[in-house]
Structure formats: C-alpha cells, structure tokens
C-alpha cells in the first residue's frame, strides 16, 4: 500500500458517505482515487476505487434496501469499513486488506436475488474502473491485469463506450487547422 494517508482519507470519507447514504459522493470519491491509482499502479488504490464505486452504485439502488439480506450486507459493510479504517490508522496494512476483502466476501453470504444483483454491480464496477484507468493512459492489458478482469471484458466495454468523449488536447483552433489544410492542397 503505497499511499496510506490518501487511502485512509478515502476510507474515512467512505464511512461518512455510507452513513449518510450519499451514493453520488461515493462515486466522486472513487474517481479521485483512479488518478492516484493510474500514477502509482498500486493495486490497493485500485481495489479501494472499485470498492467505493461499487458501494455508491449499490446504495443508489434504493429498492435493494427492501430485499432479503440487505440488513446483513449493510451491517457487514459498515462493520468491515470501520475495522479497515481502524487497522489502517494502526498502519496494519494486511488487516486493512483483510477487512476490505470481507466486504466483498459478505456478498457470498447473501442468498437470493440481492446477492446476485450486488455481485453484478461489483463486476460491472471493476470493468468501469478498468476503463477509467485505460482512459488515463494505461494499456488495456495492464489495466485488465491490475483489476483481474479479462481482456475480452475490457475490449467489450471499450467497444461500447465512447472513448472519443475522453478529454483530448487540441493544439490549435479548428479554423486555423482547416486553413492550413486548405493551403497545403492549393
């Protein structure tokens, strides 16, 4: 874990946003982590980004709260988030990883549709965050490897997404480029 202070800040804020049921802020928090993850290629940063984004997506689906198993999942999520923060405050990195992993493991204990739905959210979140890393300049192979997703899933997502919407730098105004092109072909 290369960026302990940043990850600790992210996890503390995650706890706050989970407690206040603020899914939008969780997703924004996850996006902040992606930049750090791209630079450091630190798997812990990436895991935290995916986890935080997944929790945001799960919390925005209000109908999940009415499903069987929700209370158990929510209790496991908050308990393990608290434990992960406490462990990281003591610089217990292995303990932090263990508690973060337990949040995901708690999905296996949810029976019925809720477990299946939340697992699907987590899987899609991995692919979404992989795409964000790809947009930030990592190769699709590096990204897939860091997140443990298949190149096939990455390629499918990239094909469905509009990578052209990614911010690209424009070196000069369009009119000037057209004028230069016209001058070349005269």
N, C-alpha and C positions, 0 to 999 in steps of 0.2 A: 504494500500500500504506500504509494509514493506521496500522496497529497493528504496526509492525515488531517491537518486543520480544515482544509476545504471539505473533505468528506464528512468530518464531524459537523461542520456548519450545515451542510446539506441534510444530514440525518436529523439534526435538531429542528430545522425548518420543516422537514417532512413530518416529524411528530406533531408540530404545531398545526400544519395544514390538514393532517389526518384528523386531529381532534376537532378542528373547526369545519371539517367536511368540505374543504376547498380544493376541488379537483383541478381547477384551472391553474392555481398557483403551483400545484404539484407538477403539472406538465411543464410549466415555465421553469421550475427548479431543475427538472430533468434536462431541459435544453441547455441550461447553464453548464451542466456537468459534461455535456457532449464536447464542448470546446476543449475543456481540460483533458478529457479522455483522448481526443484526437491528437493533441500535442504529446501527451505522455505515453499513449497507448497502454495505459495502466488498466489491467483487467478489473481491478476493484472499482475504479471510477466508472467503467463501462457497466459493471453489474449494478452499481448504485443508480446510474442513469436509467437503466431498464426497469429496475425495481420501482423507482419513484414514478416513472411514467406509467407503469402498469397500475400502480395503486391509484394514480389520478384517473386513469381510464375506468377502473373498477368502481371508484367512488362516484363517478359521474353517471353511472347507470343505477339510478335510484330504485328501479324495480328489483335489483338484486337483494336489497335490504329486506324484502318481503319473502325471500326464498328460504327454504330449509337449509340450514348450515351457515347462514350469514353471520349469526351471532358468534359462532365458534371461530369462523375465519377472522372476523373483526377483532375478537379477543386475542387470537394468536398473533395477528398482525401488530396490534398495539403493544402487546407484551414483549414480542421479539424486537420491535423497534426500540422500545425503552432499554432492553437489555443490550442491544447493539451499541446504542449511544453510551451507556454506562461502561461497556467494555472498551470502547474507543477512547473515552475520557481517561481510562487507566492505561492507554496505549497497548491494550490486549487485541492485537490485530486478528489473531486466529479466532478469538472469541467473537469478535465483531463479524467475521465471515461466517462463523457458525450460526449466529442469531439471524443474520440476513438470509442465510440458506434455509433456516427453519420457517421463514415466512413463506417461501416458495414450497417447502415440503408440506406445509399445512394444507395446500391445495389437494394433496393426495388423500387427505382425511375427510374431504367434503364429498358426500355421496350425491348422486342425482345430477340434475341439470346445472346447478350452481357451480359445482366443481368443474364441469366440462366448459362452461362459459368462461370462468375465470382463467382456466388453463389456456383457452383460446386467446383471451386478452393478453396474457403474458407472452405467448408465442408471437402474436402479431406485434407486440411492443418490441420484442427482440429484433424483428425484421425492420420495423420502423426506425429504431435507433441505429441499426446497421446501415440503413440508407442515409441517415444523417451523418454518420461517420464517413461514408462514401462521398457525400456532398462536400464534406470538409477536406477531402483530398486523399483519403486512404484508398488503396486499391480494393476492388471487390473481394479479392482473395484474402487480403489482410483483415478486412472487416468481417468477413464470414468466419475466419479463423478465430478472431478475438471474441466473437459473440457465440461461437458454436452453432451457427446456422449454416445450412448448406448453400453452396454457390447457386444451386438451382433456385432456392427460395429468394436469394438475393437478386438473381437475374430476373425472376418473375416480378419482384417488387419494383426493380429499376425500370423494367419494361412498362409497368402500369403507371409509374409516377412520371411527373413532368420534370425531369432533371433540368430542362431548359428554364424552369422557373427559378433555379438556383441563381444567386446573385453573380453576375459576371461583370467584370470591369470593362468599361468602354473607354478606349484610349482617346477617341476624338468624336465630336458630334457627327451624327449620321449625315447631315447635309454636306459636311466637309468631305467625308469618305466618298459620297456619291460624286462630288465634284472632282475628286482625284481620279476616281474610276473613269469618269467621262473624259477627262484629259488624257488618260492613258490610251483610250480607244479612238481618239481623234486622229 
